[in-house]
Amino acid sequence: MEVTIVYEKQEEGNYSCFVEEKFDKFGLAGYGSTAREAEEDLYVSERETREILEEKGVKMPKLVYNKRKFDVGSFFSYYPYFNITQFAKYSGLNPSQMRQYASGNRKPTKEKKEQINAAIRNLAETLLSNSRAFCID
């Protein structure tokens, strides 16, 4: 079963993630000091939940994590090699504003989210179409 992981930066600075799809007998979530740590905790939660359900005779479907959704702070935590300031310039946003989104001090409007998503898609397309982006001489 294909599922989506949703990542969120919490107000206190930690991260959480959860499986977006709803299940009758369980839910899955993870927590950590980074988005990737939260994801690892989610995988531990899945293994533990699977064991508990199997002990009760309940079969849990095999989960395939094919899609991820991030808030801005979680995105930069999950992909720390992206420079927030440079990405803001690339996406046409104010770097200070982007840092506030990433820190969780401000929430982007729907329009700003769309602008950020468009920049992410454009960057991905650029990297995929430019084979030199993956060559080291």
PLY file of the C-alpha trace (Angstrom):
ply
format ascii 1.0
element vertex 137
property float x
property float y
property float z
element edge 136
property int vertex1
property int vertex2
end_header
0.00 0.00 0.00
1.45 3.35 -1.04
1.33 6.00 1.68
2.36 9.63 2.16
4.50 10.95 5.01
3.62 14.47 6.20
6.40 16.40 8.00
5.89 19.35 10.31
8.18 21.58 12.32
6.84 21.98 15.84
6.78 25.30 17.71
9.41 24.14 20.19
11.81 23.41 17.30
11.48 19.65 17.01
9.93 17.80 14.08
7.12 15.33 13.67
5.83 13.26 10.81
2.86 10.99 10.29
1.30 8.75 7.69
-1.43 10.76 6.00
-3.66 7.78 5.19
-6.14 6.68 7.85
-6.25 3.12 9.19
-8.93 1.47 11.31
-6.75 -0.07 13.98
-3.63 2.13 14.13
-1.91 5.37 13.21
1.76 6.00 12.62
3.83 9.00 13.72
7.45 9.83 14.46
9.27 12.55 16.36
12.83 13.87 16.39
15.16 16.84 16.52
15.39 16.79 12.69
12.90 15.79 10.00
15.00 12.72 9.16
15.12 11.66 12.82
11.32 11.95 12.92
11.15 9.75 9.82
13.40 7.11 11.42
11.19 7.18 14.52
8.15 6.66 12.26
9.80 3.51 10.84
10.40 2.24 14.39
6.74 2.98 15.17
5.70 0.98 12.11
7.79 -2.05 13.16
6.48 -1.94 16.74
2.88 -1.49 15.58
3.24 -4.39 13.15
4.50 -6.65 15.95
1.67 -5.66 18.32
-1.00 -6.16 15.66
0.43 -9.54 14.62
0.31 -10.68 18.26
-3.40 -9.83 18.19
-3.92 -11.65 14.88
-4.42 -8.45 12.88
-2.61 -8.21 9.55
-1.06 -4.83 8.81
-0.56 -3.99 5.12
2.96 -3.60 3.74
3.54 0.14 3.50
5.49 1.78 0.69
6.54 5.36 1.41
6.46 6.93 -2.07
5.35 10.47 -1.33
6.42 13.12 1.16
4.84 16.46 2.07
6.82 19.07 3.98
6.19 22.40 5.61
8.99 24.87 4.83
10.99 24.21 8.01
10.82 20.44 7.58
11.90 20.71 3.94
15.13 22.51 4.85
15.72 20.13 7.77
15.25 17.05 5.54
17.46 18.53 2.80
20.04 20.54 4.80
22.34 20.92 1.80
19.96 23.53 0.34
21.02 27.01 1.39
17.89 28.85 2.54
19.11 32.26 1.38
20.14 31.06 -2.07
16.97 29.02 -2.50
14.89 32.08 -1.56
16.66 34.12 -4.24
16.19 31.29 -6.74
12.47 31.14 -5.97
12.05 34.93 -6.08
11.31 35.32 -2.37
12.88 37.55 0.23
15.65 35.56 2.01
14.66 36.98 5.41
11.07 35.95 4.83
12.16 32.42 3.78
14.27 32.05 6.93
11.22 33.02 9.00
9.17 30.35 7.19
11.90 27.77 7.76
12.21 28.61 11.46
8.45 28.45 11.94
8.19 32.07 13.08
5.89 32.86 10.14
3.64 30.75 7.94
3.69 31.26 4.18
0.47 32.24 2.46
-1.09 29.91 -0.09
0.48 31.99 -2.88
3.94 31.83 -1.28
3.60 28.05 -0.81
2.76 27.73 -4.49
5.79 29.86 -5.38
8.06 27.68 -3.21
6.61 24.48 -4.68
7.11 25.80 -8.22
10.76 26.57 -7.42
11.28 23.07 -6.00
9.73 21.48 -9.13
11.82 23.73 -11.38
15.01 22.86 -9.50
14.24 19.13 -9.71
13.55 19.36 -13.44
16.76 21.32 -13.97
18.84 18.75 -12.10
17.23 15.83 -13.91
17.59 17.39 -17.35
21.19 18.52 -16.89
23.33 15.38 -16.84
26.38 17.47 -16.00
24.83 18.19 -12.61
25.81 14.63 -11.66
29.30 14.52 -13.20
32.43 15.01 -11.20
35.58 15.47 -13.29
0 1
1 2
2 3
3 4
4 5
5 6
6 7
7 8
8 9
9 10
10 11
11 12
12 13
13 14
14 15
15 16
16 17
17 18
18 19
19 20
20 21
21 22
22 23
23 24
24 25
25 26
26 27
27 28
28 29
29 30
30 31
31 32
32 33
33 34
34 35
35 36
36 37
37 38
38 39
39 40
40 41
41 42
42 43
43 44
44 45
45 46
46 47
47 48
48 49
49 50
50 51
51 52
52 53
53 54
54 55
55 56
56 57
57 58
58 59
59 60
60 61
61 62
62 63
63 64
64 65
65 66
66 67
67 68
68 69
69 70
70 71
71 72
72 73
73 74
74 75
75 76
76 77
77 78
78 79
79 80
80 81
81 82
82 83
83 84
84 85
85 86
86 87
87 88
88 89
89 90
90 91
91 92
92 93
93 94
94 95
95 96
96 97
97 98
98 99
99 100
100 101
101 102
102 103
103 104
104 105
105 106
106 107
107 108
108 109
109 110
110 111
111 112
112 113
113 114
114 115
115 116
116 117
117 118
118 119
119 120
120 121
121 122
122 123
123 124
124 125
125 126
126 127
127 128
128 129
129 130
130 131
131 132
132 133
133 134
134 135
135 136
